[in-house]
Amino acid sequence: MTAGLGGGVALEWYDWNIYGLMAAFLAPHFFPSEDPTTAVLASLAVFGAGFFARPIGAALLGPVADLISHKRVMLISVAAMSAASLIVAVLPTYETLGAGAGVALLVLRLVQGLVTGAEAGVANAIGAELSPAGEEGRYLGLISGTFIQLGIVSSSAMAFVVSAIVSPDAMADWAWRLPFAIGGLAGIAVLYLRRVLPETLVTRAVNRSHDNAEPRGATSLWKTLWRARLALVAVVVVIGSVQIANYAWITGLPNLANSTYAENSTWVFALTTVMGIVWIVSGPIIGGLADRAGTARVFTTMRLALVPTFFFMLLYREQNLAMFALVMVIGGVVVGFNMCLYNYVAVTLMPREIRTTGVALGYALGVSIFGGTSSYLLVWLRSNGNFWQFAAYGAIVALASVVLYHLARSRGHVHVGR
């Protein structure tokens, strides 16, 4: 069961992140321009556009998962995600299709956004329901930390391996396609794992403690979600804040290094991989700490530590691989601690009967509004000499997430843990 749930989460993040890592190589093939930064910005705009399909997918598929079948939604998500990656691996470029190549790439990203809109809500809701009482943080840390970061690390490691074994010219010409093909093929294995996952396990987990409840419909579900609207807003900002940092570190800074500063891409991907390994190890540890010391206390401490971390990235202002390493690894540790906790915090704020829809919708909105624009904003503001504005923006949203979480908590919107 863990492999089916966690494997799908890891695959989602692999496929999603590999586009961000390859954006600098995709750019001249699909959005040719005399200015490399302009081409990368166009490629990152497509990366961001995919996020805006996520709330639609969450709104459509979240209720299906809550009311009909979690397993069915998980199968749809993995199948569409892997198919889209395989198509990107063979997609003709601007030279063959003209502007249609960029449009096709955009459509594929929108499809991926739609089907992954409910993925986080399903995996985290089921993870919370099946975890032993009092250990929800550790189990959700396993999903939010270990499996998500496994996907991220796998993507950066794959980018590193491909970049290391081929020449720079080959990487720029065709080898960037290989990580997409591998991600698509990996989806077949994950699809099998989810197909053999018994629906009865999911049904029993979701219906635990209210087996005799009245059948629920979509109207009742949305009414319940409306009553929990303060909690939903808190979930959006709690998730959105850490996603600003997440995409700044896993795609924004690496693309800045690869394009604007022309660093050695092999070392850039290697350092991104090292940072991700730290995140993998952190997941269950930070989640377990939340179980013992209290979710509110650990979340508040970690999120406030994120505020100065945004300004720490300002040290990387020119070509300097050592400074890039310092910012990625040291700053990335704080980002990773927050990444390991945010899904668990979101789950605690949603009542069981709407947990999948609430977490999925909050996650999709938070990632779309804040995470999807993060990489673009970072590169764009840096190119305009306003790098500090990105740091200030991230810090303000981080502070807002703490305020909203405690406001929702004070109004009784905590349903798991402390």
CORRADA-V107500 format. One record per residue. N is the residue number from 1. SS is DSSP state (H for helix, E for strand, L for the rest). OMEGA is omega in whole degrees, -180 to 180 (NA if undefined). Layout:
n:N ss:SS omega:OMEGA
n:N ss:SS omega:OMEGA
This chain:
n:1 ss:L omega:-180
n:2 ss:H omega:-180
n:3 ss:H omega:179
n:4 ss:H omega:179
n:5 ss:H omega:-176
n:6 ss:H omega:179
n:7 ss:H omega:178
n:8 ss:H omega:177
n:9 ss:H omega:179
n:10 ss:H omega:-180
n:11 ss:H omega:179
n:12 ss:H omega:-178
n:13 ss:H omega:176
n:14 ss:H omega:-177
n:15 ss:H omega:-179
n:16 ss:H omega:-175
n:17 ss:H omega:-177
n:18 ss:H omega:176
n:19 ss:H omega:180
n:20 ss:H omega:-180
n:21 ss:H omega:-179
n:22 ss:H omega:-174
n:23 ss:H omega:-179
n:24 ss:H omega:179
n:25 ss:H omega:176
n:26 ss:H omega:-169
n:27 ss:H omega:-177
n:28 ss:H omega:-179
n:29 ss:H omega:-176
n:30 ss:H omega:-179
n:31 ss:L omega:-175
n:32 ss:L omega:179
n:33 ss:L omega:177
n:34 ss:L omega:180
n:35 ss:L omega:-179
n:36 ss:H omega:-179
n:37 ss:H omega:178
n:38 ss:H omega:179
n:39 ss:H omega:180
n:40 ss:H omega:178
n:41 ss:H omega:177
n:42 ss:H omega:179
n:43 ss:H omega:178
n:44 ss:H omega:177
n:45 ss:H omega:175
n:46 ss:H omega:176
n:47 ss:H omega:179
n:48 ss:H omega:-178
n:49 ss:H omega:179
n:50 ss:H omega:-180
n:51 ss:H omega:-176
n:52 ss:L omega:172
n:53 ss:L omega:-176
n:54 ss:H omega:178
n:55 ss:H omega:178
n:56 ss:H omega:178
n:57 ss:H omega:179
n:58 ss:H omega:-179
n:59 ss:H omega:-179
n:60 ss:H omega:-173
n:61 ss:H omega:178
n:62 ss:H omega:177
n:63 ss:H omega:176
n:64 ss:H omega:179
n:65 ss:H omega:-178
n:66 ss:H omega:-172
n:67 ss:H omega:-172
n:68 ss:L omega:-172
n:69 ss:L omega:173
n:70 ss:H omega:-177
n:71 ss:H omega:-179
n:72 ss:H omega:179
n:73 ss:H omega:180
n:74 ss:H omega:179
n:75 ss:H omega:179
n:76 ss:H omega:-177
n:77 ss:H omega:-178
n:78 ss:H omega:-178
n:79 ss:H omega:-178
n:80 ss:H omega:-179
n:81 ss:H omega:-178
n:82 ss:H omega:179
n:83 ss:H omega:180
n:84 ss:H omega:179
n:85 ss:H omega:178
n:86 ss:H omega:179
n:87 ss:H omega:177
n:88 ss:H omega:-178
n:89 ss:H omega:-179
n:90 ss:H omega:-175
n:91 ss:L omega:176
n:92 ss:L omega:-175
n:93 ss:L omega:179
n:94 ss:H omega:-179
n:95 ss:H omega:-179
n:96 ss:H omega:-173
n:97 ss:H omega:-175
n:98 ss:L omega:-179
n:99 ss:H omega:179
n:100 ss:H omega:179
n:101 ss:H omega:178
n:102 ss:H omega:179
n:103 ss:H omega:179
n:104 ss:H omega:178
n:105 ss:H omega:178
n:106 ss:H omega:-180
n:107 ss:H omega:180
n:108 ss:H omega:178
n:109 ss:H omega:178
n:110 ss:H omega:177
n:111 ss:H omega:179
n:112 ss:H omega:178
n:113 ss:H omega:180
n:114 ss:H omega:-173
n:115 ss:H omega:179
n:116 ss:H omega:-179
n:117 ss:L omega:-179
n:118 ss:L omega:-174
n:119 ss:H omega:-178
n:120 ss:H omega:180
n:121 ss:H omega:-180
n:122 ss:H omega:-175
n:123 ss:H omega:-177
n:124 ss:H omega:177
n:125 ss:H omega:180
n:126 ss:H omega:178
n:127 ss:H omega:179
n:128 ss:H omega:-178
n:129 ss:H omega:-176
n:130 ss:H omega:-179
n:131 ss:L omega:177
n:132 ss:L omega:179
n:133 ss:L omega:-180
n:134 ss:L omega:179
n:135 ss:L omega:-178
n:136 ss:H omega:-179
n:137 ss:H omega:-180
n:138 ss:H omega:-180
n:139 ss:H omega:177
n:140 ss:H omega:174
n:141 ss:H omega:177
n:142 ss:H omega:179
n:143 ss:H omega:-176
n:144 ss:H omega:-178
n:145 ss:H omega:-171
n:146 ss:H omega:-174
n:147 ss:H omega:176
n:148 ss:H omega:-179
n:149 ss:H omega:174
n:150 ss:H omega:176
n:151 ss:H omega:180
n:152 ss:H omega:-180
n:153 ss:H omega:179
n:154 ss:H omega:-180
n:155 ss:H omega:-180
n:156 ss:H omega:177
n:157 ss:H omega:178
n:158 ss:H omega:177
n:159 ss:H omega:178
n:160 ss:H omega:-177
n:161 ss:H omega:-179
n:162 ss:H omega:-180
n:163 ss:H omega:-177
n:164 ss:H omega:-173
n:165 ss:H omega:178
n:166 ss:L omega:179
n:167 ss:L omega:177
n:168 ss:H omega:179
n:169 ss:H omega:179
n:170 ss:H omega:178
n:171 ss:H omega:-179
n:172 ss:H omega:-175
n:173 ss:H omega:-173
n:174 ss:L omega:-172
n:175 ss:H omega:177
n:176 ss:H omega:180
n:177 ss:H omega:-173
n:178 ss:H omega:179
n:179 ss:H omega:177
n:180 ss:H omega:180
n:181 ss:H omega:-180
n:182 ss:H omega:177
n:183 ss:H omega:179
n:184 ss:H omega:179
n:185 ss:H omega:178
n:186 ss:H omega:179
n:187 ss:H omega:179
n:188 ss:H omega:180
n:189 ss:H omega:180
n:190 ss:H omega:178
n:191 ss:H omega:178
n:192 ss:H omega:-180
n:193 ss:H omega:-180
n:194 ss:H omega:178
n:195 ss:H omega:-178
n:196 ss:L omega:175
n:197 ss:L omega:-177
n:198 ss:L omega:176
n:199 ss:H omega:-179
n:200 ss:H omega:177
n:201 ss:H omega:-180
n:202 ss:H omega:-179
n:203 ss:H omega:-179
n:204 ss:H omega:-179
n:205 ss:H omega:-176
n:206 ss:H omega:-176
n:207 ss:H omega:-178
n:208 ss:L omega:178
n:209 ss:L omega:172
n:210 ss:L omega:-178
n:211 ss:L omega:-177
n:212 ss:L omega:-178
n:213 ss:L omega:177
n:214 ss:L omega:176
n:215 ss:L omega:-177
n:216 ss:L omega:176
n:217 ss:L omega:-178
n:218 ss:H omega:-179
n:219 ss:H omega:178
n:220 ss:H omega:-180
n:221 ss:H omega:-179
n:222 ss:H omega:176
n:223 ss:H omega:178
n:224 ss:H omega:179
n:225 ss:H omega:179
n:226 ss:H omega:178
n:227 ss:H omega:179
n:228 ss:L omega:-173
n:229 ss:H omega:177
n:230 ss:H omega:178
n:231 ss:H omega:179
n:232 ss:H omega:178
n:233 ss:H omega:178
n:234 ss:H omega:179
n:235 ss:H omega:-180
n:236 ss:H omega:-175
n:237 ss:H omega:176
n:238 ss:H omega:179
n:239 ss:H omega:-178
n:240 ss:H omega:-178
n:241 ss:H omega:-178
n:242 ss:H omega:178
n:243 ss:H omega:172
n:244 ss:H omega:-180
n:245 ss:H omega:-178
n:246 ss:H omega:-176
n:247 ss:H omega:172
n:248 ss:H omega:-176
n:249 ss:H omega:-174
n:250 ss:H omega:178
n:251 ss:H omega:-176
n:252 ss:H omega:-179
n:253 ss:H omega:176
n:254 ss:H omega:178
n:255 ss:H omega:175
n:256 ss:H omega:180
n:257 ss:H omega:-176
n:258 ss:H omega:-175
n:259 ss:H omega:-174
n:260 ss:H omega:-176
n:261 ss:L omega:176
n:262 ss:L omega:175
n:263 ss:L omega:175
n:264 ss:L omega:-173
n:265 ss:H omega:180
n:266 ss:H omega:179
n:267 ss:H omega:178
n:268 ss:H omega:-180
n:269 ss:H omega:178
n:270 ss:H omega:-180
n:271 ss:H omega:176
n:272 ss:H omega:178
n:273 ss:H omega:178
n:274 ss:H omega:179
n:275 ss:H omega:-179
n:276 ss:H omega:178
n:277 ss:H omega:176
n:278 ss:H omega:-180
n:279 ss:H omega:-180
n:280 ss:H omega:-178
n:281 ss:H omega:-173
n:282 ss:H omega:-170
n:283 ss:H omega:-179
n:284 ss:H omega:-179
n:285 ss:H omega:-179
n:286 ss:H omega:177
n:287 ss:H omega:177
n:288 ss:H omega:177
n:289 ss:H omega:177
n:290 ss:H omega:177
n:291 ss:H omega:-175
n:292 ss:H omega:-173
n:293 ss:H omega:-179
n:294 ss:L omega:-176
n:295 ss:H omega:-176
n:296 ss:H omega:-177
n:297 ss:H omega:-178
n:298 ss:H omega:179
n:299 ss:H omega:-177
n:300 ss:H omega:-180
n:301 ss:H omega:-178
n:302 ss:H omega:-177
n:303 ss:H omega:177
n:304 ss:H omega:176
n:305 ss:H omega:180
n:306 ss:H omega:-177
n:307 ss:H omega:178
n:308 ss:H omega:-180
n:309 ss:H omega:177
n:310 ss:H omega:-180
n:311 ss:H omega:178
n:312 ss:H omega:-179
n:313 ss:H omega:-179
n:314 ss:H omega:177
n:315 ss:H omega:-179
n:316 ss:L omega:-173
n:317 ss:L omega:-179
n:318 ss:L omega:-180
n:319 ss:L omega:-178
n:320 ss:L omega:-174
n:321 ss:H omega:179
n:322 ss:H omega:179
n:323 ss:H omega:175
n:324 ss:H omega:179
n:325 ss:H omega:-179
n:326 ss:H omega:-179
n:327 ss:H omega:-177
n:328 ss:H omega:-174
n:329 ss:H omega:-177
n:330 ss:H omega:177
n:331 ss:H omega:-179
n:332 ss:H omega:177
n:333 ss:H omega:179
n:334 ss:H omega:178
n:335 ss:H omega:-179
n:336 ss:H omega:177
n:337 ss:H omega:179
n:338 ss:H omega:179
n:339 ss:H omega:-178
n:340 ss:L omega:-171
n:341 ss:L omega:-167
n:342 ss:H omega:180
n:343 ss:H omega:178
n:344 ss:H omega:177
n:345 ss:H omega:179
n:346 ss:H omega:180
n:347 ss:H omega:-178
n:348 ss:H omega:-175
n:349 ss:L omega:-176
n:350 ss:L omega:176
n:351 ss:L omega:-172
n:352 ss:H omega:-172
n:353 ss:H omega:178
n:354 ss:H omega:-171
n:355 ss:H omega:-179
n:356 ss:H omega:-180
n:357 ss:H omega:-178
n:358 ss:H omega:180
n:359 ss:H omega:-180
n:360 ss:H omega:-179
n:361 ss:H omega:178
n:362 ss:H omega:178
n:363 ss:H omega:-178
n:364 ss:H omega:179
n:365 ss:H omega:-180
n:366 ss:H omega:180
n:367 ss:H omega:-178
n:368 ss:H omega:-175
n:369 ss:H omega:-173
n:370 ss:H omega:-176
n:371 ss:H omega:-176
n:372 ss:H omega:-180
n:373 ss:H omega:-172
n:374 ss:H omega:-177
n:375 ss:H omega:-180
n:376 ss:H omega:-179
n:377 ss:H omega:-179
n:378 ss:H omega:-178
n:379 ss:H omega:-178
n:380 ss:H omega:-180
n:381 ss:H omega:176
n:382 ss:H omega:-179
n:383 ss:H omega:179
n:384 ss:L omega:179
n:385 ss:L omega:-178
n:386 ss:L omega:-178
n:387 ss:H omega:-177
n:388 ss:H omega:-179
n:389 ss:H omega:178
n:390 ss:H omega:179
n:391 ss:H omega:180
n:392 ss:H omega:178
n:393 ss:H omega:179
n:394 ss:H omega:-179
n:395 ss:H omega:-179
n:396 ss:H omega:-180
n:397 ss:H omega:177
n:398 ss:H omega:178
n:399 ss:H omega:179
n:400 ss:H omega:-179
n:401 ss:H omega:178
n:402 ss:H omega:-180
n:403 ss:H omega:-178
n:404 ss:H omega:178
n:405 ss:H omega:-178
n:406 ss:H omega:176
n:407 ss:H omega:178
n:408 ss:H omega:180
n:409 ss:H omega:-180
n:410 ss:H omega:178
n:411 ss:L omega:175
n:412 ss:L omega:-178
n:413 ss:L omega:173
n:414 ss:L omega:-172
n:415 ss:L omega:178
n:416 ss:L omega:176
n:417 ss:L omega:-176
n:418 ss:L omega:NA
